[in-house]
Amino acid sequence: MHLELLANELLLDLFTYIHSVDLLRAFFNLNIRFNHLIFYHFQSHSLDLRSISKEDFDDLTHRYLPSIIDRLTSLDLSDDDETPRLPFLLLRLHNHPYSSTIFTLNQFINLQSLSLSNISSFNLLYDIVSECHSLVCLTHLTILSKYHYWANSNDETHHMRDKINHFWTCIWNLSKLRHCHLDGVQINDDTLSLLPSSSSMEHLSLNNISHNLHCLSHLLYCTPHLHRLRTTIYSYSSNDHMTSTSSSLTRMTLIYGGSFQSLVALFEHLPNLNHLTITTLRLHLDGNNWQDLIATHLGQLNRFEMKMKMDYREDHEDIDDIVAKLLATYESAYWCTDHRWYVRCHWNQSDPYKCVTLYTLPYAFNEFDFTDKLSTRSTLPSLYRHHRKDEQYLLYDKVKIVDCANIETMALASFHLFPVRFRHITFLNICLPFVDDHFLFHFASFDHLKSLNVCIYKSSAYDQLQTIFDRCRAQTCLRSFRCESLMTNCFSTRLFQIRVKQLIRRIDLLNSRVDRRYYHSKEECSTIIDSSSTSMMTGCEVLLIGVKSRTSIVDIIGKVPILRLLIVECEENKDDDSRLSSSSSSPCWKDELTEWLEEHLPSRYLIRRDPRFMSRVQIWIDGKAKSKRLSASDRSKSSSIDVNKWSQLVKSSFRQLFSDR
């Protein structure tokens, strides 16, 4: 194969299927043409460091980044358990002048998009954002987080509040920022009163950030050209009012909890809204209420997507009768003829709280929760349910996340009553075994599945887990597989006897509940290691596991071929773990396990306690240092694998390239 003979367009298509560091290793500095193609590639593709190995990170920062840093237009950074301390290792920040890195944020002179994921410390997040003013081309800023940052009631409250206020101000001062996604950072009246006006911001998404109408008014006033907004509003006070009108806002995705009067007040100030996606919490609205609200205040609305979660615990009427009356208000000509806005309703006949979920069809949300003892009805005419052209109302194609992790739900035999199918799910959270064989009928395909969380409460679950893996496309790569067991016997052996056609990049065997934590014996660890050359562990790069003996940690690292990160809890050190919370105030106390690991593992490994789960130790493995510890026979075997690596990489990339065409 002579790659030089391929057209530039085909090479650029090929580059999209190769990881950035592998791309640089394979083609950078081969000749001027390939360098120009790589520079062109990074004009439209991000340098994604969210799952990078330590070896690749070191190679990137020492060999390649100095040559391409001024060409990058998009950068993705993470500080989660897979890349511990990565932003600190990459960037020299103003408040960390003694960092060993040579890179500063202002060297990324052409950066247009910056994504920061799961930054564990608000101080670090604040330091990065406060230096974004040097990124004069920045148009997209994304902050994704599973943490919440707010000022609590300790002595540093005032200082933290000032930092949060300045954090928001820094973002609104970015002169070219058009798209902004923020996650989990507190907002209040004090923050918004200091907020400058942004003339550039057009799209704003606030996830896990709630506020009231008064705060929203400030926000709209300071963002006068906003076209799209995603946010959460709670408005229960009669003194909560809107004071600003936004004529530019045309699309809104809203989670709303509050009174009907406040909802009316909100829509009165959004006259040009034409696309509304709304989830309401404990707000009882029937079809007539919505019809009046839309006709009176949302005259431009042409796309309406709604989900309501209600309970009728104070209503003494039978739940079936309540649902029948509710659905009748959505069967008028306004709903079914003029707009073809059909709805579906779910409820639980034995639920003492009489909870009801009602939503428009087609289902417009990316998450779906199965409800135990499911009853369902819709306003969709029976004629449409049998016509292929109207199957859009039965296909839940926007659903990416399906949650059916309730044991009582999976023990029921009523799934055949639910006439919908999921075709594009990427995340499945499930309890096994399920009783109803019709359950898997609802999943037309697992071809897009990226993450699978399983809770096993009976030994018969492993056969069903095998069925799920068998239905996944062989060419796919499962990013994450998490398995929790409510049993303490036969867990490891049965799990690792499952045949898997896919590569599973991350395997999590740590139960989330400490009282159910399972520690694997040396023999069970050997079973896991042996499976690394046959089935489930073949593609494992990240492993989370509990072990009885610390020596098993060294064995796992040495014998699982492509492992780049190990997150481990050790039963031998449980007594030490309980003292970790007070170790910061006792400087003489030492962490024996991490010291022992530093003595028995290469110095190039990054070993630290997880700052969020102190009983866990993170070991970021350096592949080069690991290879030096192999025996001569292992080293020759590894070498033969490396010889074929690039050939397999290019072949698989070409197969993917032409299968997509």
Secondary structure, 3 states (H helix, E strand, C coil): CCHHHCCHHHHHHHHCCCCHHHHHHHHCCCCHHHHHHHHHHHHHCCEECCCCCHHHHHHHHHHHHHHHCCCCCEEEEECCCCCCCHHHHHECCCCCCCCCCCECHHHCCCCCEEEEECCCCHHHHHHHHHCHHHCCCCCEEEEECCCCECCCCCCCHHHHHHHHHHHHHHHHCCCCCCEEEEECECCCHHHHHCCCCCCCCCEEEEEEEEECHHHHHHHHHHCCCCCEEEEEEEECCCCCCCCCCCCCCCEEEEEEEECHHHHHHHHHCCCCCCEEEEEEECCCCCHHHHHHHHHHHCCCCCEEEEEEEEECCCCCCCHHHHHHHHHHCCCCHHHHHHCCCEEEEEEECCCCCCEEEEEEECCCCCEEECCCCEEEEECCCCCHHHCHHHHHHCECCCCCEEEECCHHHHCCCCHHHCCCEECCCCEEEEEECCCCCCHHHHECCCCCCCEEEEEECCCCHHHHHHHHHHCCCCCCEECEEEEEECCCCCHHHHHCCCCCCCEECEEECCCCCHHHCCCECHHHHHHHHHHHHCCCCCCCCEEEEEECCCHHHHHHHHHCCCCCEEEEEEHHHHHHHHHHHHHHHCCCCCCHHHHHHHHHCCCCCEEEECCCCCCCEEEECCHHHHHHCCCHHHHHHHHHHHHHHHHHHHHHHHHHHHHHC
